[in-house]
Amino acid sequence: MTLSIISLPGAEACTGLLARKLNANRCGLESRRFPDGEIYLRVADDVRGHDVVVVAQLREPDAQVPGMLFLADALRELGAGRVGLVAPYLPYMRQDARFRPGEAVTSRSFGKLVSSAFDWLVTVDPHLHRHKVLDEVYRIPAAAVPSAPAIAAWVHQRVARPVIVGPDEESRQWVAEVADLAGCAHTVLRKLRHGDREIELVLPDLQALEGHTPVLVDDIISSAHTMAGAVRKLGAAGLAPAACVGVHAVFAADAAALLQAAGAATVVSCNTLPHPSNAIDVTGAIAEAVRAQGEALSRSGS
């Protein structure tokens, strides 16, 4: 079956890379806003009988999700076969439990919406906490692509004598994987909480870091306060300026400037969300996951 790929606004560069790696047809989309803010969508090419991949880079999900769902519905009405979603950054994973009476568990709600609109999902390193796997949230086949191999390759090529540093104990397993693939040591910082708002970062054994370039790795760089604090702490201990690596470049407000002011040697991210810091390409692994989803569904006859 012919494979076509279509980009939501803002995901054009990622879509172009994936189209080449998947040897897929690019399908045009006309999109604009009416004066009252409602979205207008028009699929510009014939998708009858095609499997279609929708690519959405959801930096501001509330503005983009309605159009994403409307597009999936339109593609089916226009005769598309299977309709899959590539969302390299998967939003609405934060609220994964009800901590106070009446709270909406938005990860489950978002999972229901996406599962009702698409046949499969591919994302990169979703922010899983109490959920062990995406299958606990999504009713469709959902693949989580690891960024660790691409990050490790970047570290190996660009950083002399690296040591991978995680921001907290929760990151240990992931940081260990990056370090193993990069062929270097790793360690993690400890967070000590003093009340609701004050956090102290505690450095590990400094002897293990001497003579190495620390590479701070985190899955999401949002406010960057924790990572900036780690950069300052490492610098104050006399270590080389740290490289900062984030999978998802959310970069709220002045986060990038905050890291630079803290003394970061460099700040890079994977291209799951478009940002000037994008230096690590994960679209090859995404393309492999898309192929695997299509092959699995073909074998099952879905």
N, C-alpha and C positions, 0 to 999 in steps of 0.2 A: 504494500500500500504506500502511496506517495506520502512523504512527510513534509509538512509545512510548519513554519515557525513565525510567530507574530509577536510584536513588542508592544507592551503598554508604554505610554509616554515616559521617558526617562531611562528606559532600558535598552535603547537602540544599540549602544556599543556592545553590551553583553550579548544581545541577540545576534549581532553580526558575527562575533567570534564563534558562537554556538552553531550558527547556520553553516559556517565553513567547516567546522569539525564534524558536524552531523551530515554534511552534504544535503541540507534541507532547503526547500524553496522558501524565500522570504515572502511573506504575505503582508501587504500594506494595510495600514489602519489609519483612517481619518478620525481625528478626535479634536473636539473643542468644547468650550463651555458656553451655555446660553447665558443671557444677562442675569438670570436668577440663580446661576451657579450649577444648574443641572448639566450633566454630561451628554454630549452627542457622540455617537460612535458609528462608524461605517467601515465594514470589512471590504477592502478594495479589490480583492482577488477571489476567484472561484475556489472554494474549499470542499466542494462536493466529493465525497469519497476519500478525503484526505484525513490522515491522523494529524492533529494540530497541537503544537507546543506553544503555550502562552508563556511569555517571559515577563515577570513583574519584579522590579526592584523596589521594595516597599519601604522606603525611608519614612514616608509619612502615610501610614496605612489608611488612616481615616479618610484621606482625600482620594485614595486610589482603589480601595477595595470594592466600592460599588461598581466602578467601571470594569474591574476585573471580573466580577460575577456576571455583569450584563454581557460582557464580551463572550464568556463561556457559553451563556445561553444562546446568544446570537449565532455563534459558530455551529451549535447543534441544529438550530432552526435552518441554517444555510446548508445543511447536509454533511457536516464533518462527521468523521467516524469517532475515534477516541480523542478526547481533549484532555491534555495533561498540563500541569502547571509547574514551571520552574520559578521558584521564589528563593533565590540564593540566601536572602535574609528573611527569616520567617518571624513575623511579628506576633504579638499576643501570646507569648509563652510565659510571661512574668506571673500572671495570676493563675496559678495551677492548683489552688486549694481555697476553701472558704475559711478565712481566719476570723471574720466577724459576721454575725448574723445578717443575712440579706445581701452579702456581697455576690456579685456576678463572677462566676469562674470563667473568665473570658477566653482562656486557652481552649476550653471544651466548646464554648459557643462558636469560636472562630473555626475550630476543627470541624464542627457540624456544617457550617456554611460552605467551607472549601470542599468537604467530602461530598456534598450534595451537588456541587457544580462541576467537579473535575473527576477524571477517571484515575489519575495518579498524581503524585507530588514528588518533586525533587528539591531538596534544600541543602544548605551547607551548615554543618555544626549548629543545629538548633540549641537554644538555651534551655536544656533539660535540667530540671532539679528533682522534684518528687516523681516526675514521669521518667521511667527508665528508657522507654523507646517511643517513637512517634505513633506506633500502632495503638498505644493507650489513648491517643487523642483523635486520630484520624481513622475513618472507616475505609479508606482507599489505600492501595499500596503506596507507601511513603518511604522514600530513601533519604537518609542523612549522609551527605558526602563529607568525608573528613578533609579538613584543610591541612592537617599535620604534614603530609608529604610535601606539599608545595611550600609551606613555611620552612620546613627543614632544608629543602633545596636552596631557598633564598639565603638562609643563615649560612649554610655550607659555602656558598659562592661569595657572599658579601661581607662576612664578619670573621676577623682573625681571632683565633683562640676564644671562641664563644663559650659562655655558660648560660643556659636557659633558666630564667627566673620566673616563677609563677607568683601571682599577687596574693594567693591564699591557699590553704590546704585543699580546698575544693578543686583547685586546678592541678593538683599533683599528678594524677594519672595522665591527663592530657599533655602537660608539660613534659612528663617523662617520655611520652611517645615522640614528641618533636625532638627531644634531645637524643633519643636512641637513633632516630632516622638521620639526624645531623651528625651523629658520631661524637657527641660532646657530653659534658656533665650537666646536671640540672639541680636546682634547689627551689624552695618556696619560702615566701615570707609568711609570718604569722600576724594575724590581726588580733589585737587586744582592744576590747570595747570598754570605754570608760563613760558609762551613761548611754543615752539614746543617740547622741550626735557625734561624740568624740571617739575617734579610732586611732590607735597607735600601731604602727607597723614595726615589727621586730625582725631584725636581720638574722639570717642563719650564721653558721660558722664562717667568719670572714676569710679564714685561711684557705678555704676551698675556692674562694673567688679571686684571690690575689693573682695578678698577672693575666686575668681573663677579661674579656669584654662582656658585661652583662647584657642579655637580650631579654627584656620583659615581654612576655607573651600573654595576651588575654583574648577571650572570645569576642567581647564587645567593648569598644571604646566609646563611651557615651559622654558623661561629664568629664572623665579623665582625672578626677580628683585622686582616686586611689593610685593610679599609675604615676601621676605627677609626684605624689608623696613618696612613692618607691624610688623614683629617679633621684629626688633630693636626698633621700636617706642613703642610697648607694654612693652618690657623689660625696656626701659629707663624710663617708667612711673611707674616702680616698681611692675609690675604684674609678675605672675609666668611665667616661660618659656612656650612659646606657642607650642601646637601640630599643625602640618601642615598636612592637608588632601587634596589630589587632586584626582579627578575622573580619569583623563587621564594623565599618567606619561610620558609626552613627554620628559622632562628633557634634554633640549638642553645643549650642552657643559658642564660647571661645575655647573649646577643649583643645584644639590643635595649638593655639597660642599658649595655653597653659603648660603643655608638655615642653614646648620650646623654651619657655621662660624657666622651667624647672631644670633645664640643662640637658635634655635628651639630645643624643648625637644625631639621631635620625628617627623619623616616625613613618612607618609604612603600614599598609593594610592589604588585605585580599580584595579582589574586585567584585565582592558580593553586593556592595553598594557603591555607586559612583562617587569618587572623592579624589582630590589632587594627590592624596597619599597612596592611591592604588599602585602597588608595585609587584604584587604577587598574583599571578593568574591561576584561578581555579576552574576555568571553564573547560579544560580538558577532562578533569574528573567529573564535572557535571555532565558533559556529553556522554561519557561512558555510562553514567547512571541512567541517563535518558534512554540510551540504547538497551540497557538491561531491562528497564521497565517495559519497553515495547516488546522485547523478545519474550518476557515472562507472560505478558497478557496474550500474546499470539499463541504461546504454547497452551495456555489455559482456555483459549477460545473466547475470552472476554471481549 
